[in-house]
């Protein structure tokens, strides 16, 4: 391995560019909009850039632009490799092609042909120059010599005289605008090489995409004047002061400081300022722990006193919430930042767990949900991304290592998931925990994962904060125009280890030897500003001294106030959450009536299958339409899909939006839903409930990518933003949720107790053993029950469900499913709901409901008694069950003698968490002569609900039997390592054995 050679001091930027092809009526009619090479220019303080077309970065010294040329395919056309789009299509300042770019002149084209070896060499430098660039502030990135960068390979510069040979660079190395100039411009090969090589600070590599080019007058370039330099210095200096202060006052604190990466703060400041100036009013910010405290207490205005309160053991949430809180490095803030002239932006830092990158889809979902809310009340010309922007911070190790990054990027441009483009800032320490880059990824850059969506990447050296600010300005402009993701790779270092108590020199001695010997980023920048006479030594002392005094004052508030100190708590039930209450409050409505008037049910039911005249649906759907209309007409035979449609439509009429996402949710995994209808002639799609009801609320059917963690996280983020949205994630099969276990564990099950964040997310997980094998059979309901904080004992003072962190239900009728969905929105608080959904029950005639079961005055019942039992005094065995196995049991009972039928009652527990103690007690007390209580399930003993219900049923039985210790028997499959066998014969034998055991001994 050979390190990159030392290169002349210059400022380089590289792009990969793409021909823009205008589509005619046929393939032969395509033509390039611009057939030009790259505009390249030296920029000096006196001259500045000739136009925006020469790039959106200006440096106060000669600036080199390197453009890497590639060919790409648009549609079915394959552009030639000699025509390249001018860099004036960079960064989204596009308006008029003709005003900004003309074709290359004939002289330029002829010169290229005559100097083909030089053209090849220049193109190779543009494409491969980044491989030799030095962008690491520690200069530890090893580079191999790149043969393509040697002019000898092209027959050039074979001697000293050859290096001094002069070439006409007109049309090859551009020094003027495209199409301008016929005269020769002679450069030596040595001059050309100097121009095309340089110490890189900012590197931008992308297949640019544009249908038009910018006007030179559009969007003046970002100029770092003295005022901005002082702003950058303040951010850097205050960050270092905070880290030093915390180290001195709390030496054993793991603060995950920003030392070495302080340029992150001016980067975000530049981004937020640019966004605010362009009318963006909300930024959803996702970030990990590194530098979080520095960002919070400075840019995000989190009171240092509240930080010190937390460090000293205090809670970040009001104590009356009964919340458990979270660690220091997960604190949040949502200030409104003012950048002058009315440019304001609210930055909402999202709560995140320690699982790196898990917050990314949360932020994406919240961003889209916020934008859709604003679009409802915005002018007609307001587009997705105009008012809300997603900003994601990453670490280099996690960005290249965590799969959720790929899942989130994969959603970035998808219908129903795009949020108008995210700006990604990778704080690249060149090390992850203790693993160096060489052991952390197989690619050259940690940002290479962005290539999957052709995201532009800017690599910038964090030792140069002004360049960082310019990079962020370009990043925002690109995102603002294209509404697509862009990545800024901020190359920095980590002065200490993974945390301040770590000893990184044990595993990375050479890296930390270099770090220990170098001045900090704030100190280097102060030296620069002293040289430029922007600051004086007194100015520097004042900035640092004032902030340290402020921190001392804030700490004194906590120290002197003691237990009486009240920190600044985050806003929780405000703005769009106004009107919601905490489940513990006296105003909480736990058990609302959720039935709907019959005329509304009929209206919604008919609308759900309304087919416009002349609209041709699939022939097999005619039966679907007919059956639904007949069931509405008869008032009975309502199946799960119909009940769901009625729940959706009735909520829409109440101004609630409904969004259901997952793989093939429009049709439904089991071809049962058909909430969208596809025209068999045109493939056009309609959603009848939207078209026919004309309600304020809308139904969004988001057929998703084959992702679980990313998509579920997205839906959960939307649920944080909009309490007026019913968000449903439906797994293709129940056990597919395990790809999203991190989201379930760290968000859905625990957000309210950690962060005080409510959510109405619904997880629909098809469940039931039906011979499908180890997978596709179980939703692993036992895992969700284990994750609940459901109480073990009966209490009569408090409502049964006020403290539950999430509800888990296994409804056996369409009516029960209907009421569960409507209950989510009818309550005045929000809680996650996990539904073990139907598979075989979807079309089971016995598992149907009547309209009366959904009508006004009705609601969900956590326990369903056995309506077939005539004489309850004759019952000797009460069998408690949950889910679809109930229907196999009643079918089996019907085959038994009348004597046996009279002795067995089946009681369905429809809601497993919170466990319905009181309701079950009321049902069981009606059976006076029971000799045996049994729980039956088709899942193996170590799975299913048995582990959850056993002790709780025992509690109920003690109350029913006046304190006597009556046990509950288990009947079902034995313990197993898998939910179900994959051998059909064995499955049938096992299922038969469970059914027989229920009636054994009677």
Secondary structure, 3 states (H helix, E strand, C coil): CCCCCCCCCCEEEEEEECCCEECCCCHHHCEECCCECCCCCCCCCCCCCCCHHHCCCCCCCCEEEEEEECCCEECCEECCCCCECCHHHHHHCECCHHHHCCCCCHHHHHHHHHCHHHHHHHHHHHHHHHHHCCCCCCCCCCCCCCHHHCHHHHCCCCCHHHHCCEEECCCCCCCCCCCCCCCCCEEEHHHHHHHHCCCCCEEEECECCCCCCECCCCCCCCCCCHHHHHHHHHHHHHHHHHHHHHHHHCCCCCCCCCCCCCHHHHHHHHHHHHHHHCCCCEEEEECCCCCHHHHHHCCCCCCHHHHHHHHCCCCCCCHHHCCCCCCHHHCCCCCEEECCCCCEEEEEECCCCCCCCCHHHHHHHHHHHHHHHHHCCCCCCCCCCCCEEEEEEEEHHHHHHCHHHHHHHHHCCCCCCCCCCEEEEEEECCEECCEEHHHHCCCCCHHHHHHHHCCEEEEEECCCHHHHHHHHHHHHHHHHHHCCCEEEEEECCCCCCCCCCCCHHHCCHHHHHHHHHCCCHHHHHHHHHHHCCCCCHHHHHHHHHHHHHHHHHHHHHHHHHHHHCCCCCCCCCCHHHCCCCCCCCCCCCCCCCCCECHHHHHHHHHHCCCCCCCCCCCCCHHHHHHHHHHHHHHCCCECHHHHHHHHHHHHHHCCCEEEEEECCCCCCCCCCCCCCEECCCCCCEECHHHHHHCCCCCEEEEECCCCCHHHHHHHHHHHHHCCCEEEEEEECCHHHHHHHHHHHHHHHCCHHHHHCCCCCCEEEEECCCCCCCCCCCCCCHHHHHHHCCCCCCCCCCCCCCCCCCEEEECCCCHHHHHHHHHHHHHCCCCCEEEEEECCHHHHCCCCCECHHHHECCCCCCCEECCCCCCCHHHCCEEEEECCCHHHHHHHHHHCCCHHHHHHEEEEEECEEECCCHHHHHHHHCCCCCCCEEEEEEEEECCCCCHHHHHHHHHHHHHHHCCCCCCCEEEEEECCCCCCCCCCHHHHHHHHHHHHHHHHCCC
